[in-house]
Amino acid sequence: MTETRRATLKDVAAASGVSRATVSFVLNETPNQTISPATRERVLRTARDLGYKPHGIARALREGASRIVVLHIESGLEGNYSRSYIRGLDHELAAHDHVLLVRHGPPTDAATRQILDAIRPRAVLRFGEIYRTGHELDDVGGCRHDGLAAHATMQIRYLAARGHSRIALATPADPPLGEVRLRFADQAAQASGIPPLVSLVVPRPRSAGADALASFRAGHPSVTAIAGYDDDTALRTLTALHDLGVSVPADLAVIGFDDTEYGALATPALTTIHIDAEAHGRRAARAALGLDTEGLTPTRGEVIARDSA
């Protein structure tokens, strides 16, 4: 199959009857040029008709950066929140003629340097960066209004409202943002008038998770509810409790976080926190491009009440 040739600046100039310089001035909105409205409109219409797209490398050299925004996201942060965040980020960047590149894995200095050298991105973002710097209240999602602190609080308040006063926070080994989550959870516990949360690591594989839960219950018999760091950890907790013959929620309630699709398929079905972060992603896109972030109202999180808590 013959590949369609990409329209060039020269093609637009020839079809609209003007010089290549004039086409360049119009398409780049170069200021202080005496180009009539009629000519400007003819060039723009011709470019649309020909399907002209600026050459990315040439534009990067001219503008000093490509129209690419890079997002680093680490393992352990994938879920409904990150998916909806990336969706909003991608859509908003596309609306402003930019492209999103998502890189999975730790954002090392070497990896960042390689990206900067290779594609000259407009911006390099790190998912959850604001929570690593001690400035979590500057979260564009409002943090305590509709950001991570608000959602962590929602999880603990749900359990406290159902009479649970001794709660554990179950995490994977070495979770990203683990300290921040525990701090927010403890603040929520304090506001609810209950003791600070007990920490519980639920490791892989399945047998190790069951051993960890057995040891934990022996040492903390007063704990009646477990808040999962995410749905994955909560589901592994449910599996471990099943293997130990512990009834959920009669003997121990379990709540997840971030509402992955698998929670509804578990037995018992997992109660969790649903978070739509599309507006957060759109705000991040606008901030990266130096645009006004007003007018984007994030959707508040909500408890998805099922059978486990």
N, C-alpha and C positions, 0 to 999 in steps of 0.2 A: 504494500500500500504506500502511495506517495505521500510524504509529509507536506502539509501546507506550509509555504514559506511565511515566516513572520514578517509583518509589515514593519518598515523602517521609517526613520525620520525623513529620509529622502523620498520615500513613497508618499508620505503625507504632504510634503512640500510640492511635489509634482502634481498631485491630484487636486490640491487647493490653489495652485498657481501662484505660490509665494516662495520666498527663499527658505532654505533650511534654518537660517538664523531666526527668521520670523516665526517659524513653527516652534523652535526651541523657546523663544521668548514667550509665546502664548501658552505652551504646555507647562512651562515652569513658572508662569505668572511673574515674570521678571519685571520689577518696577521701573518707572521712568522711561517707558518705551512708547513712542507715538504710533500705536497700532489702532486703526479704526475699529469700532464695535462690530461692523459688518465683516471685516477681515478676521477678527478674533473668532466670531461665531462660525465662519466658514471653515477655519482651521480645526476648531473643536469638533464640528460635525463630521468633517472628513476623517479625523482621527478615530471617532467612534465608528463610522461606517467601515473603515479598514480594520478595525479591531486592534489598533496600535497600542502597544504596551511598552513603556520605557524599559530600556535594557538595565537590569539590576546592577551589574558591575559598573557600568558607566555612570549611573546615577549615584552609586555609592562613592565613587571617586569625586564626583562633582559636589555632593552634599557632605562628604566627610564621614558618612555612615550609611549602611544599608538600611532598608526599611524592614528589618528583621528585629524582633524582640525575643530574647532567649529567656526561658523559664527553667530554672533548676528545681527538680522535685526529688526528694530523697525517698528511699524505700521505707515503708511504714507510714507514709503520709497519703497513700493512694486511698481513695474512697469516694463516697458521694459528694462530700464537700469539695475535694480537689477536682473531681470531674466537672462539677457545675461551675467552679471557679475558672477552670481552664476554658470551658465553653464560653463564659462571659468575656474572658480576656481575649480569646480568639475572635469572637464576633465583633467586639469593639475595635480591635486592631484592624480587622478587615474593613470595617466601615471607614477607617481613616487611611486606607491603602497601605497597611502594614501586614506583615506575616509573623505568625507565632511559631517558634521552634521550641519544643519541649525536650529537655535533656534529663533523663532519669539517672540517679546516682549522686554521690556526694559532690558538691560544687568545690572541688579543690582549686587551688591557685593555678596549677598547671592546666587544668581543663578550661578554666575561665580564660587564661592567656591564649590558649589554642583557639578558642572561639573568637576572641577579640582580633587575633591576627588573621583568621581565615575569612570571616564574613563581615567584620566591622559592624556589629549589631547596634541598633539605635539604643538599646538598653539591655542589661542583664539583670534578671530578677531571681530572687531565691524564695521559694514558697515558704511562708511562715517566718520570713526574716525579721519582721517587726517584733516577734515574740522572743527572739534570741538576743535582743539588744537592751532589754530593760525598758523599752518604750512601748509596751503592749497597749497602753491606753491611747496611743496614736493610731491604732489599727483603723484602716479606712472603713471597716465594718462597724466601728463604734465600740468594739471590745465588750464592754459591759451591757451595751444595748442590744446588739445583734451579732457580736463577734464571739471569739472562743470563750471568753469569760462568761458571757451570758448563756452559752450552750452548756458549759460545764456546770454552771449553777442550776440550770433547768434539770439536769440529770440528777443532781443530789437532792434538790427540793422535791422532786417527784417521789423519791424513796422516803425522804423524811416525812412527807405528807401522808404516807401510808404506814407510819408508825415505826420506821426503822431508825434507830438511834446509833447503832454501831454498824458502820459501813466500811467496806474495803474497796480500794481502787486497784483493779487488776490490770497489769500492764504486760507487754512482752518484755524480753530482756533488752535493756538499753534503748528505750523508745525515744524517737525524736520528740522534742518539746515535752518530755515526761515531767521535768521539774515544774514547768509552767502549769501543766494540767493539774498536778497535785496541789500546787499553791492555790489555784482557782477553786479546786474542789474543797480544800480546807477553809477557804474564805466563805464558801457557800454553806459549809457545815456550821461554821461559827454563826453566820446570819440566821441559820435555822435552829440554833440553840442545841446542837449536838456536838459530840467530841470530834476532834480531827480524824481524818480517815486513816485506816491501816493500809499499808502498802503490801501488795501481793504480786509476785512475778509468776506468770503462767507460761512455762517454757514449752518448746517443742522437743521431742515428738509427743504423741498422745500419751504414752505411758509416763513420760516425765511430767506432763501436766497433771495427771491423776495423782502422782506421788506428791507433787507440790501442793495440791488442794487438800490431800489427806493430812499432810504435815501442818498446813495452815489451820485447818479446822481443829486439829488437836491443840494448837497453841492459842487459838482465838475463838473459843466456843461461844462468846457473846455476839459475834458478828452474824447479822441476820440478812445482809444484803451485799451484793457485789456490783460495783459500777465498773463496766469495762472501759478501758482506754479507747477502744474502738470495737466495732462489731466482730472483727476477727478474733480479738482476745475474748470477748464475751461468749462467742460460739465455742471456742476451745474450752472455756470455763464450763459451759453447759455440758459438753462432751465428757469432761473430767468428772463432773458431779454425777452424770448418768453412770459412768463406769464404777463410781464409788457407791451407787445405790442411794444417792441423796435426792430427795424429792424437791423439785423446783415448780412453783415458788413456796410450797408448804414449809420446807425446812430451810431454804435459802433462796432469796429472790436475786435475779440477775437482770441487769439492764445494759444494753449496748450503747453505742455512740456512732452516729453517722449513717445509719440506715442503708446498709448494703442490701442487695436483693436476696441474699441467702438467709437473712434473719427470719423472713416470713416462712421459709421452708423448713426451719428447725422444729423439733418437738421437745419441749413446748416452743411455740413461736416466740421470737425474741422481741421484747419491748425495747425501744431504742429512741434516739433523738435524730430527727430528720433536719438537715440543714441544706438550704439552697443558697449557694454562694455566687450565683451568676452576677448579681449586682456588685459584689466585692471584686470579681474579676474585671468587670467593665470599669470600675473606678480605678483599679490598678493600671489598666491600659491607658486611661486618660492621663493619669498622673505621670506615667512613663513618657508620654508624648507631650507633656507640658500643657495639657488642656484642662478646662474647668471640669471639676468632678461633681458639681452640684446637680441635683435633679435625679439622681439614681438612688432609689430607696431600697435597701436590702430587705429581703423577706425574712421575717422572724423565724427562728427555729421552732419546732413543735415536737411534742412527745408522741410517738407512735405506740399506743398502748396495746400490747398483745398479751400473751399468757405467762411470760416468765417473771413478771414483777407487777 
